[in-house]
Amino acid sequence: MTLKITAVAIGVLLLGVGIGGFLSAPQENPNDRSIASLARRAKNQGNKKVTVPGKILDYPGMNIGLDEALQKYSVVIAEPIESTSFITDSLDNISTAYKFRIVETISQRSPVFCNSCPSLNDVSDKLQPARYDEFLLELAGGTVTVDGVEITMVSGQIPKFEDRKRYLMFINFTPAGMASTVGGPSGIFRITSDESLEAVGNVKNRMPAEIATRFSQSLSRFKQATKR
């Protein structure tokens, strides 16, 4: 009889501990869209790598024309030499800070101030200081590791820059060394091995379309017509 009572008591005790542990376990907030929450859910499911889509951004001047861009903004050939991805202050987004080295300046213009454009974040604390021939650029997307889970946020508008590859870029510089791309992906072109300009954005936008029509995507023809 004593053994039975003891067994029942232990069972009740364990059941109580189990219920208490269940009630006290932290519950995931379904409205929590933070990167940390995403990492926890992935880890609980046994996933070590997760890829998620980034936010769709509305870049000012996405469909800007080539002549206007050449008149207002600087044009450079640059290559990425350093980058780091980080979780933004909103906690639900990933951005990447890039440092570019200017290989060649095709045209240089004074900074253009836009009151309606999003303010540029200062990412100078995330990279080595920029020299006179370098600039910093923050772009959406990137890869971070949180609690052992590798999370990649993909921006379909501007693909990841490849190290040591050259890019033709329409840029608005700031005195502090930060820069923004003109029209987002519309103002960025990969320079291929045969010196052609390959648009990274929608080829139907005005600037990529005009470069293809007027210069047959040739870097040398573009430089000859626009360098000044």
C-alpha positions in Angstrom: 0.0 0.0 0.0 2.8 2.4 0.9 4.5 1.7 -2.5 1.3 2.5 -4.4 0.8 5.7 -2.5 4.4 6.7 -3.1 4.1 5.9 -6.8 1.0 8.0 -7.2 2.5 10.9 -5.3 5.6 10.9 -7.5 3.4 10.7 -10.6 1.3 13.7 -9.5 4.5 15.6 -8.6 6.0 14.9 -12.0 2.8 15.8 -13.8 2.7 19.0 -11.8 6.2 19.8 -12.7 5.5 19.1 -16.4 2.4 21.3 -16.4 4.3 24.1 -14.5 7.1 23.8 -17.0 4.7 24.0 -19.9 2.9 27.0 -18.5 6.2 28.8 -17.7 7.8 28.1 -21.1 8.1 31.3 -23.3 5.6 31.3 -26.1 6.6 32.7 -29.5 4.7 35.8 -30.5 3.2 35.2 -33.9 3.4 38.9 -34.7 7.1 39.0 -33.9 8.8 39.5 -37.3 12.3 40.2 -35.9 15.4 38.4 -37.2 16.0 37.0 -33.7 12.5 35.4 -33.7 13.1 34.0 -37.1 16.4 32.4 -35.9 14.6 30.9 -32.9 11.9 29.3 -35.1 14.4 28.0 -37.5 16.5 26.5 -34.7 13.5 24.9 -33.1 12.8 23.2 -36.5 16.3 22.0 -36.8 17.3 24.4 -39.6 20.8 25.9 -39.6 20.3 28.0 -42.7 17.3 30.1 -43.7 16.7 32.3 -46.8 13.9 34.9 -46.7 12.8 37.6 -49.1 13.7 41.2 -48.3 11.4 44.2 -48.3 10.4 45.7 -51.7 11.9 49.2 -51.7 10.7 52.2 -53.8 13.9 53.8 -54.9 13.6 57.5 -55.9 14.3 58.0 -59.6 13.9 54.4 -60.5 12.9 55.3 -64.1 15.2 58.3 -64.5 16.4 59.1 -68.0 20.1 58.8 -69.0 20.6 62.5 -69.9 19.1 63.7 -66.6 21.3 61.2 -64.7 24.4 62.3 -66.5 23.6 66.0 -65.9 22.9 65.7 -62.1 25.0 62.8 -60.8 28.5 61.4 -60.7 29.5 58.4 -62.8 32.3 56.1 -61.6 33.8 52.7 -62.2 34.2 51.1 -58.8 34.8 47.8 -57.2 33.7 46.5 -53.8 36.6 45.9 -51.4 34.9 45.4 -48.0 31.5 44.6 -46.8 29.6 43.5 -43.7 26.0 42.6 -43.1 24.0 43.6 -40.0 20.6 43.7 -38.5 19.0 47.2 -38.8 17.6 49.2 -35.9 14.1 48.0 -36.9 15.3 44.5 -35.9 13.3 42.8 -38.7 15.6 43.7 -41.6 19.2 43.0 -42.8 21.4 45.4 -44.6 24.9 45.3 -46.0 27.4 48.1 -45.7 29.9 48.2 -48.7 33.1 50.0 -49.2 33.9 50.7 -52.9 37.2 51.8 -54.4 36.9 54.2 -57.3 38.8 52.8 -60.2 37.9 55.6 -62.6 35.8 58.7 -62.4 33.9 59.3 -65.7 32.1 62.4 -64.5 31.8 64.2 -61.2 28.9 66.3 -59.9 28.2 68.2 -56.7 25.9 66.4 -54.2 22.2 66.6 -55.0 20.0 67.2 -51.9 16.5 65.6 -51.9 14.1 66.5 -49.2 11.7 63.7 -50.1 14.3 61.0 -50.3 15.0 58.6 -47.4 17.9 59.8 -45.2 21.2 58.0 -45.6 22.3 55.9 -42.6 25.9 56.5 -41.5 27.5 53.0 -41.7 31.1 54.3 -41.3 31.4 52.6 -37.9 30.9 49.2 -39.5 33.8 49.3 -41.9 37.4 50.6 -42.0 37.5 54.4 -42.6 37.1 55.4 -46.3 40.0 57.0 -48.1 39.8 59.9 -50.6 39.2 57.4 -53.5 36.6 55.3 -51.7 33.0 55.6 -50.7 30.5 53.8 -48.5 27.1 52.5 -49.6 24.3 50.7 -47.6 22.1 48.3 -49.5 19.2 46.1 -48.5 19.9 42.4 -48.0 22.7 40.3 -46.7 23.6 37.3 -44.4 23.9 37.3 -40.6 24.3 34.5 -38.1 22.0 34.6 -35.0 22.2 31.9 -32.3 24.0 29.5 -34.7 21.5 30.0 -37.5 22.6 31.6 -40.8 19.9 33.9 -42.1 20.1 35.3 -45.6 17.8 38.1 -46.7 17.6 38.5 -50.4 16.9 41.7 -52.2 15.6 40.9 -55.6 16.3 44.5 -56.8 20.0 44.8 -56.2 22.0 41.5 -56.3 25.0 41.0 -54.0 28.1 42.7 -55.3 30.9 40.4 -56.2 34.3 41.1 -54.7 36.9 42.7 -57.0 34.4 42.9 -59.9 34.0 46.3 -61.6 30.7 48.2 -61.8 29.7 51.3 -63.6 27.7 53.3 -61.1 25.6 56.5 -61.1 26.2 57.9 -57.7 25.1 60.8 -55.5 27.9 61.5 -53.1 27.7 63.2 -49.7 30.5 65.2 -48.1 30.8 62.6 -45.3 31.8 59.9 -47.7 28.4 58.2 -47.9 26.7 57.6 -51.2 23.4 56.5 -52.7 22.8 54.9 -56.0 20.7 56.8 -58.6 17.4 55.1 -59.1 18.5 52.1 -57.0 19.4 49.2 -59.4 18.7 51.4 -62.5 22.0 53.1 -61.9 24.2 50.1 -61.5 25.8 48.0 -64.3 28.2 45.1 -64.1 31.3 45.4 -66.4 31.7 42.0 -68.1 34.9 40.4 -69.2 34.3 41.8 -72.8 33.9 45.3 -71.4 30.1 45.3 -71.9 27.6 47.0 -69.5 25.2 44.5 -68.0 22.2 46.1 -66.1 21.6 44.7 -62.6 18.1 46.0 -62.6 15.1 46.0 -64.9 16.4 46.4 -68.4 13.1 48.0 -69.4 13.7 51.0 -67.1 14.8 54.1 -69.0 18.4 54.3 -68.2 19.4 50.7 -68.9 17.2 50.8 -72.1 18.9 54.0 -73.3 22.4 52.7 -72.6 21.6 49.6 -74.6 20.1 51.6 -77.5 22.6 54.4 -77.7 25.8 52.6 -76.9 25.0 48.9 -77.5 26.0 48.3 -73.9 29.6 49.1 -74.8 31.7 50.6 -72.0 34.1 52.2 -74.4 31.4 53.9 -76.4 29.7 55.1 -73.3 32.9 56.6 -71.9 33.8 58.2 -75.2 30.4 59.9 -75.4 30.0 61.0 -71.8 33.4 61.5 -70.2 34.0 65.1 -69.3 
